[in-house]
Amino acid sequence: MIVLIAASILVVSIIVAMAVIVVLWKKKINQRAETNYRIFFIMGFVLMPAGLSWIAVSLLTELSITIGLPFVIIGVVYLGIGLGNQDRWDNKLAV
């Protein structure tokens, strides 16, 4: 009998938790945030030199150059996205 009560309490708790998650998820979907293109520029500014330095190290050693190449490509793409949308940068700095 106690096992049945514990099981029913567990099931009710799971159903309530799932309902709360669904309500919060739908609320979050309706509050879509605007894209901050400045972050794309910053990420590209970091990834491109990181990839270039990996390629430079791999040319001097026996490491694979294919590890650094995606960083360079993604960095260039992110720089392009950030600079292409420079007028939509969020200029507020978060502390």
Secondary structure by P-SEA (a helix, b strand, c coil): caaaaaaaaaaaaaaaaaaaaaaaaaaaaaacccccaaaaaaaaaaaaaaaaaaaaaaaacccccccaaaaaaaaaaaaaaaaaacccccccccc
